[in-house]
Amino acid sequence: MDIEQAQQLWKPEPGWLNTASYGLPPEPAWTALQEALADWRTGSSSWEGWGQSVDRARAAFAGLVGVPAGDVAVGAAVSQLLAPVAAALPAGANVVVPEVEFTSNLFPWLVQEERGVRVRTVPLTGLVDAIDADTDLVAFSLVQSADGAVAAYDEIVAAARAHGALVAVDATQACGWLPFDGSRADVVAVAGYKWLMGPRGCAYAYLAPELRERLRPDAAGWYAGADPHASYYGPPLRLAGDARRFDISPAWFSWVGAAPALEVVAEIGVPAIRAHDVALANRFLAGLGRPPGESAIVAVDVPDAELRLERAGIRAAVRAGRVRASFHVYSTEADVDAALTALTG
């Protein structure tokens, strides 16, 4: 499926340039969710069918980031999936994080400071050089939420490996448009409601097998069981042997919408989506006299930009005092040009 064909699966109101806040569902995801909600209203089906969407979404996510499905845990939010990793750090451990990091990948480490974990923040451009022999874990967003800056993934991982440090990546603003090899990290956590275009309430985490041996699944419930359907009642503890032991019980309807959306992303192909998204972002930058970049997210300073865009019906965001525009598969050149007219006219 090429981009032009894929765009027929969406019916966005013109001017949506805010996927970095939330993505829009493709038709298969929207339809599946409406059908499930209708069944819920009348009690015309059992929940097991809704639950099967979790396995579909897990498999599709694993394929997108290049890891085995058995190494993927599912949850509701990035911070929740990172919490077991943070809790497993020994007292006195040193964590290095970019200074403008989104707090879902900062607060889980900071709350451990009361037991001696030390968190150091540095500029993103200095992250590689900040990793040293005292570093136990480096945490960063693959693409920064505030301005779309793309982290030097390979260089950061190489520096961490050279010093025996763990790597925890928040790929929420990358997964779905930026190809990357998730298996190079120890943890890759992703919220699924942005570039993966599922409902809010779905999140994914690649947990490397070696790392999982250090972690305790404190949130384990029936869904973390080796066989969830045989884990409803009573002892003994019988958790899954893979990353599923870190699953939490799924919010069914979110996953019903998430699975088809992920499968659409896989069918289009992330490299094709990247080419489309970045081309639109660079068209926007060129129209403002800015140099091209390599991200689907851009942040610009334009006087009265927020008011100008609002008056023109362009929906973007303001982050760190700048207008943030983000472009995805359903975005068009007409959207870009309308935004430029609003900002430069």
One Martini backbone bead per residue (centre of mass of N, CA, C, O) as a GRO file, in nm:
protein
  345
    1MET     BB    1   0.092   0.039   0.027
    2ASP     BB    2   0.062   0.353  -0.049
    3ILE     BB    3   0.012   0.669   0.045
    4GLU     BB    4  -0.231   0.735  -0.134
    5GLN     BB    5  -0.393   0.489  -0.051
    6ALA     BB    6  -0.383   0.526   0.259
    7GLN     BB    7  -0.536   0.808   0.279
    8GLN     BB    8  -0.825   0.670   0.244
    9LEU     BB    9  -0.836   0.586   0.567
   10TRP     BB   10  -0.886   0.896   0.596
   11LYS     BB   11  -1.086   1.191   0.753
   12PRO     BB   12  -0.959   1.469   0.788
   13GLU     BB   13  -0.951   1.767   0.904
   14PRO     BB   14  -0.818   2.025   0.795
   15GLY     BB   15  -0.513   2.101   0.986
   16TRP     BB   16  -0.370   1.846   1.108
   17LEU     BB   17  -0.062   1.920   1.322
   18ASN     BB   18  -0.081   1.688   1.601
   19THR     BB   19   0.048   1.393   1.647
   20ALA     BB   20   0.228   1.454   1.904
   21SER     BB   21  -0.045   1.427   2.069
   22TYR     BB   22  -0.241   1.280   1.839
   23GLY     BB   23  -0.370   1.029   1.657
   24LEU     BB   24  -0.535   0.910   1.372
   25PRO     BB   25  -0.763   0.687   1.275
   26PRO     BB   26  -0.809   0.437   1.087
   27GLU     BB   27  -1.074   0.280   0.964
   28PRO     BB   28  -1.030  -0.007   1.091
   29ALA     BB   29  -1.012   0.103   1.383
   30TRP     BB   30  -1.281   0.252   1.404
   31THR     BB   31  -1.468   0.016   1.333
   32ALA     BB   32  -1.382  -0.184   1.552
   33LEU     BB   33  -1.464  -0.002   1.789
   34GLN     BB   34  -1.763   0.035   1.723
   35GLU     BB   35  -1.838  -0.265   1.733
   36ALA     BB   36  -1.754  -0.315   2.026
   37LEU     BB   37  -1.939  -0.104   2.155
   38ALA     BB   38  -2.202  -0.228   2.055
   39ASP     BB   39  -2.164  -0.501   2.200
   40TRP     BB   40  -2.147  -0.387   2.484
   41ARG     BB   41  -2.429  -0.253   2.499
   42THR     BB   42  -2.578  -0.555   2.439
   43GLY     BB   43  -2.419  -0.825   2.500
   44SER     BB   44  -2.328  -0.992   2.211
   45SER     BB   45  -2.043  -1.051   2.348
   46SER     BB   46  -1.740  -1.155   2.433
   47TRP     BB   47  -1.419  -1.061   2.555
   48GLU     BB   48  -1.208  -1.244   2.409
   49GLY     BB   49  -1.200  -1.099   2.135
   50TRP     BB   50  -1.078  -0.839   2.245
   51GLY     BB   51  -0.819  -0.973   2.366
   52GLN     BB   52  -0.683  -1.057   2.089
   53SER     BB   53  -0.571  -0.771   2.020
   54VAL     BB   54  -0.315  -0.780   2.189
   55ASP     BB   55  -0.155  -0.988   2.022
   56ARG     BB   56  -0.162  -0.829   1.761
   57ALA     BB   57  -0.019  -0.574   1.867
   58ARG     BB   58   0.237  -0.704   1.970
   59ALA     BB   59   0.332  -0.821   1.699
   60ALA     BB   60   0.338  -0.555   1.540
   61PHE     BB   61   0.535  -0.405   1.717
   62ALA     BB   62   0.770  -0.601   1.701
   63GLY     BB   63   0.809  -0.564   1.395
   64LEU     BB   64   0.876  -0.255   1.396
   65VAL     BB   65   1.141  -0.302   1.614
   66GLY     BB   66   1.286  -0.592   1.593
   67VAL     BB   67   1.131  -0.807   1.787
   68PRO     BB   68   1.015  -1.029   1.990
   69ALA     BB   69   0.706  -1.080   2.122
   70GLY     BB   70   0.815  -1.210   2.399
   71ASP     BB   71   0.965  -0.908   2.461
   72VAL     BB   72   0.666  -0.788   2.505
   73ALA     BB   73   0.505  -0.549   2.687
   74VAL     BB   74   0.189  -0.446   2.829
   75GLY     BB   75   0.007  -0.132   2.872
   76ALA     BB   76  -0.071   0.224   2.944
   77ALA     BB   77   0.228   0.343   3.010
   78VAL     BB   78   0.547   0.434   3.018
   79SER     BB   79   0.601   0.468   3.324
   80GLN     BB   80   0.489   0.188   3.404
   81LEU     BB   81   0.706   0.022   3.231
   82LEU     BB   82   0.963   0.159   3.381
   83ALA     BB   83   0.937   0.102   3.687
   84PRO     BB   84   1.087  -0.178   3.722
   85VAL     BB   85   1.361  -0.065   3.637
   86ALA     BB   86   1.394   0.150   3.854
   87ALA     BB   87   1.351  -0.046   4.103
   88ALA     BB   88   1.620  -0.225   4.019
   89LEU     BB   89   1.802  -0.023   4.104
   90PRO     BB   90   2.062   0.040   4.277
   91ALA     BB   91   2.194   0.180   4.523
   92GLY     BB   92   2.382   0.442   4.366
   93ALA     BB   93   2.289   0.480   4.102
   94ASN     BB   94   2.347   0.603   3.763
   95VAL     BB   95   2.167   0.859   3.580
   96VAL     BB   96   2.120   0.961   3.237
   97VAL     BB   97   1.959   1.270   3.118
   98PRO     BB   98   1.797   1.478   2.951
   99GLU     BB   99   1.692   1.806   3.033
  100VAL     BB  100   1.421   1.781   2.814
  101GLU     BB  101   1.271   1.544   2.916
  102PHE     BB  102   1.017   1.358   2.928
  103THR     BB  103   0.873   1.258   3.232
  104SER     BB  104   0.820   0.952   3.170
  105ASN     BB  105   1.166   0.948   3.146
  106LEU     BB  106   1.220   1.070   3.461
  107PHE     BB  107   1.045   1.015   3.717
  108PRO     BB  108   1.116   0.709   3.762
  109TRP     BB  109   1.408   0.795   3.857
  110LEU     BB  110   1.359   1.024   4.068
  111VAL     BB  111   1.194   0.845   4.281
  112GLN     BB  112   1.477   0.689   4.359
  113GLU     BB  113   1.646   0.899   4.531
  114GLU     BB  114   1.557   0.811   4.828
  115ARG     BB  115   1.761   0.539   4.772
  116GLY     BB  116   2.028   0.668   4.592
  117VAL     BB  117   1.958   0.753   4.324
  118ARG     BB  118   2.123   0.914   4.048
  119VAL     BB  119   2.041   1.215   3.865
  120ARG     BB  120   2.154   1.332   3.542
  121THR     BB  121   2.147   1.632   3.357
  122VAL     BB  122   2.177   1.694   3.000
  123PRO     BB  123   2.243   1.774   2.707
  124LEU     BB  124   2.172   1.607   2.428
  125THR     BB  125   2.448   1.675   2.280
  126GLY     BB  126   2.604   1.555   2.562
  127LEU     BB  127   2.536   1.253   2.619
  128VAL     BB  128   2.769   1.082   2.521
  129ASP     BB  129   2.992   1.228   2.703
  130ALA     BB  130   2.836   1.161   2.984
  131ILE     BB  131   2.919   0.874   2.947
  132ASP     BB  132   3.050   0.661   3.200
  133ALA     BB  133   3.181   0.451   3.443
  134ASP     BB  134   2.930   0.555   3.642
  135THR     BB  135   2.719   0.450   3.449
  136ASP     BB  136   2.409   0.257   3.453
  137LEU     BB  137   2.202   0.464   3.301
  138VAL     BB  138   2.039   0.554   2.991
  139ALA     BB  139   1.793   0.810   2.921
  140PHE     BB  140   1.579   0.851   2.622
  141SER     BB  141   1.459   1.014   2.347
  142LEU     BB  142   1.453   0.956   2.018
  143VAL     BB  143   1.224   1.180   2.016
  144GLN     BB  144   1.152   1.493   2.086
  145SER     BB  145   0.873   1.656   2.196
  146ALA     BB  146   0.936   1.968   2.180
  147ASP     BB  147   1.127   1.960   1.873
  148GLY     BB  148   1.220   1.673   1.722
  149ALA     BB  149   1.474   1.565   1.815
  150VAL     BB  150   1.724   1.342   1.708
  151ALA     BB  151   1.882   1.097   1.836
  152ALA     BB  152   2.200   0.933   1.880
  153TYR     BB  153   2.156   0.619   1.899
  154ASP     BB  154   2.420   0.467   1.824
  155GLU     BB  155   2.611   0.640   2.003
  156ILE     BB  156   2.475   0.592   2.274
  157VAL     BB  157   2.491   0.287   2.279
  158ALA     BB  158   2.799   0.264   2.248
  159ALA     BB  159   2.869   0.415   2.509
  160ALA     BB  160   2.718   0.232   2.703
  161ARG     BB  161   2.865  -0.034   2.632
  162ALA     BB  162   3.155   0.068   2.703
  163HIS     BB  163   3.031   0.107   3.026
  164GLY     BB  164   2.789  -0.094   3.110
  165ALA     BB  165   2.518   0.037   3.025
  166LEU     BB  166   2.200   0.106   3.022
  167VAL     BB  167   1.909   0.124   2.788
  168ALA     BB  168   1.645   0.379   2.779
  169VAL     BB  169   1.367   0.411   2.554
  170ASP     BB  170   1.166   0.670   2.422
  171ALA     BB  171   0.947   0.606   2.124
  172THR     BB  172   0.682   0.773   2.092
  173GLN     BB  173   0.801   0.999   1.868
  174ALA     BB  174   0.887   0.750   1.650
  175CYS     BB  175   0.696   0.524   1.641
  176GLY     BB  176   0.577   0.507   1.288
  177TRP     BB  177   0.829   0.689   1.131
  178LEU     BB  178   1.099   0.565   1.265
  179PRO     BB  179   1.349   0.375   1.196
  180PHE     BB  180   1.446   0.100   1.425
  181ASP     BB  181   1.651  -0.091   1.657
  182GLY     BB  182   1.537  -0.214   1.951
  183SER     BB  183   1.756  -0.442   2.028
  184ARG     BB  184   1.989  -0.236   2.121
  185ALA     BB  185   1.830  -0.215   2.364
  186ASP     BB  186   1.678  -0.278   2.683
  187VAL     BB  187   1.460  -0.041   2.646
  188VAL     BB  188   1.129   0.008   2.484
  189ALA     BB  189   0.905   0.274   2.505
  190VAL     BB  190   0.545   0.303   2.404
  191ALA     BB  191   0.303   0.512   2.305
  192GLY     BB  192   0.002   0.436   2.097
  193TYR     BB  193  -0.149   0.747   2.038
  194LYS     BB  194   0.021   0.856   1.809
  195TRP     BB  195   0.195   0.720   1.553
  196LEU     BB  196   0.004   0.451   1.599
  197MET     BB  197  -0.311   0.542   1.624
  198GLY     BB  198  -0.430   0.476   1.892
  199PRO     BB  199  -0.570   0.454   2.172
  200ARG     BB  200  -0.573   0.547   2.471
  201GLY     BB  201  -0.404   0.290   2.683
  202CYS     BB  202  -0.150   0.210   2.504
  203ALA     BB  203   0.147   0.011   2.569
  204TYR     BB  204   0.504  -0.051   2.512
  205ALA     BB  205   0.772  -0.307   2.589
  206TYR     BB  206   1.093  -0.365   2.551
  207LEU     BB  207   1.251  -0.655   2.714
  208ALA     BB  208   1.529  -0.773   2.778
  209PRO     BB  209   1.614  -1.076   2.893
  210GLU     BB  210   1.850  -0.988   3.083
  211LEU     BB  211   1.686  -0.773   3.234
  212ARG     BB  212   1.440  -0.939   3.345
  213GLU     BB  213   1.608  -1.088   3.569
  214ARG     BB  214   1.607  -0.807   3.752
  215LEU     BB  215   1.298  -0.809   3.763
  216ARG     BB  216   0.986  -0.713   3.924
  217PRO     BB  217   0.634  -0.793   3.903
  218ASP     BB  218   0.442  -0.593   4.093
  219ALA     BB  219   0.172  -0.590   3.882
  220ALA     BB  220   0.078  -0.867   3.902
  221GLY     BB  221  -0.167  -1.069   3.739
  222TRP     BB  222  -0.362  -1.264   3.554
  223TYR     BB  223  -0.227  -1.153   3.278
  224ALA     BB  224   0.072  -1.263   3.377
  225GLY     BB  225   0.017  -1.539   3.315
  226ALA     BB  226   0.090  -1.816   3.148
  227ASP     BB  227  -0.234  -1.859   3.181
  228PRO     BB  228  -0.478  -1.643   3.216
  229HIS     BB  229  -0.728  -1.857   3.223
  230ALA     BB  230  -0.553  -2.007   3.476
  231SER     BB  231  -0.534  -1.714   3.675
  232TYR     BB  232  -0.783  -1.631   3.864
  233TYR     BB  233  -0.712  -1.844   4.110
  234GLY     BB  234  -0.490  -1.878   4.325
  235PRO     BB  235  -0.248  -2.071   4.402
  236PRO     BB  236   0.025  -2.043   4.256
  237LEU     BB  237   0.270  -1.887   4.121
  238ARG     BB  238   0.211  -1.826   3.742
  239LEU     BB  239   0.411  -1.694   3.537
  240ALA     BB  240   0.538  -1.580   3.277
  241GLY     BB  241   0.849  -1.638   3.098
  242ASP     BB  242   0.815  -1.362   2.977
  243ALA     BB  243   0.717  -1.034   2.925
  244ARG     BB  244   0.417  -1.093   3.027
  245ARG     BB  245   0.473  -1.053   3.339
  246PHE     BB  246   0.433  -0.719   3.276
  247ASP     BB  247   0.149  -0.723   3.238
  248ILE     BB  248  -0.160  -0.569   3.208
  249SER     BB  249  -0.474  -0.537   3.220
  250PRO     BB  250  -0.672  -0.475   2.956
  251ALA     BB  251  -0.817  -0.222   2.771
  252TRP     BB  252  -1.001  -0.340   2.536
  253PHE     BB  253  -1.081  -0.099   2.337
  254SER     BB  254  -0.802   0.005   2.281
  255TRP     BB  255  -0.701  -0.263   2.141
  256VAL     BB  256  -0.906  -0.280   1.915
  257GLY     BB  257  -0.782  -0.013   1.782
  258ALA     BB  258  -0.471  -0.076   1.773
  259ALA     BB  259  -0.423  -0.320   1.586
  260PRO     BB  260  -0.513  -0.203   1.306
  261ALA     BB  261  -0.320   0.039   1.308
  262LEU     BB  262  -0.054  -0.120   1.311
  263GLU     BB  263  -0.113  -0.280   1.048
  264VAL     BB  264  -0.108  -0.033   0.867
  265VAL     BB  265   0.178   0.055   0.918
  266ALA     BB  266   0.306  -0.211   0.817
  267GLU     BB  267   0.189  -0.197   0.526
  268ILE     BB  268   0.325   0.066   0.442
  269GLY     BB  269   0.576   0.149   0.599
  270VAL     BB  270   0.808   0.328   0.764
  271PRO     BB  271   0.989   0.445   0.537
  272ALA     BB  272   0.753   0.579   0.382
  273ILE     BB  273   0.655   0.756   0.613
  274ARG     BB  274   0.909   0.914   0.657
  275ALA     BB  275   0.933   1.046   0.381
  276HIS     BB  276   0.665   1.197   0.399
  277ASP     BB  277   0.691   1.351   0.669
  278VAL     BB  278   0.964   1.499   0.616
  279ALA     BB  279   0.881   1.646   0.360
  280LEU     BB  280   0.666   1.820   0.499
  281ALA     BB  281   0.845   1.949   0.712
  282ASN     BB  282   1.038   2.082   0.496
  283ARG     BB  283   0.826   2.253   0.359
  284PHE     BB  284   0.767   2.421   0.607
  285LEU     BB  285   1.053   2.529   0.657
  286ALA     BB  286   1.097   2.660   0.379
  287GLY     BB  287   0.851   2.862   0.407
  288LEU     BB  288   1.028   2.997   0.667
  289GLY     BB  289   1.347   2.988   0.605
  290ARG     BB  290   1.441   2.704   0.684
  291PRO     BB  291   1.615   2.444   0.737
  292PRO     BB  292   1.643   2.130   0.707
  293GLY     BB  293   1.546   1.810   0.830
  294GLU     BB  294   1.476   1.473   1.017
  295SER     BB  295   1.178   1.544   1.108
  296ALA     BB  296   0.820   1.528   1.190
  297ILE     BB  297   0.915   1.750   1.396
  298VAL     BB  298   0.849   2.100   1.458
  299ALA     BB  299   1.001   2.412   1.582
  300VAL     BB  300   0.875   2.756   1.597
  301ASP     BB  301   0.940   3.109   1.561
  302VAL     BB  302   0.636   3.304   1.553
  303PRO     BB  303   0.459   3.564   1.551
  304ASP     BB  304   0.149   3.480   1.658
  305ALA     BB  305   0.110   3.177   1.578
  306GLU     BB  306  -0.123   3.061   1.741
  307LEU     BB  307  -0.340   3.262   1.640
  308ARG     BB  308  -0.308   3.221   1.335
  309LEU     BB  309  -0.377   2.920   1.330
  310GLU     BB  310  -0.650   2.930   1.466
  311ARG     BB  311  -0.791   3.115   1.253
  312ALA     BB  312  -0.720   2.884   1.018
  313GLY     BB  313  -0.764   2.586   1.148
  314ILE     BB  314  -0.492   2.510   1.283
  315ARG     BB  315  -0.362   2.217   1.445
  316ALA     BB  316  -0.145   2.260   1.705
  317ALA     BB  317   0.138   2.336   1.917
  318VAL     BB  318   0.275   2.429   2.242
  319ARG     BB  319   0.632   2.418   2.309
  320ALA     BB  320   0.851   2.589   2.481
  321GLY     BB  321   0.723   2.857   2.321
  322ARG     BB  322   0.658   2.686   2.060
  323VAL     BB  323   0.566   2.585   1.758
  324ARG     BB  324   0.421   2.262   1.697
  325ALA     BB  325   0.473   2.051   1.419
  326SER     BB  326   0.303   1.756   1.280
  327PHE     BB  327   0.367   1.476   1.049
  328HIS     BB  328   0.166   1.247   0.862
  329VAL     BB  329   0.017   1.030   0.651
  330TYR     BB  330  -0.250   1.233   0.639
  331SER     BB  331  -0.081   1.446   0.546
  332THR     BB  332  -0.053   1.749   0.346
  333GLU     BB  333   0.033   2.001   0.141
  334ALA     BB  334  -0.221   2.168   0.209
  335ASP     BB  335  -0.164   2.188   0.509
  336VAL     BB  336   0.103   2.333   0.489
  337ASP     BB  337   0.011   2.580   0.318
  338ALA     BB  338  -0.196   2.683   0.521
  339ALA     BB  339   0.008   2.738   0.747
  340LEU     BB  340   0.186   2.936   0.587
  341THR     BB  341  -0.027   3.146   0.529
  342ALA     BB  342  -0.084   3.210   0.829
  343LEU     BB  343   0.229   3.289   0.900
  344THR     BB  344   0.292   3.490   0.621
  345GLY     BB  345   0.025   3.671   0.540
   0.00000   0.00000   0.00000
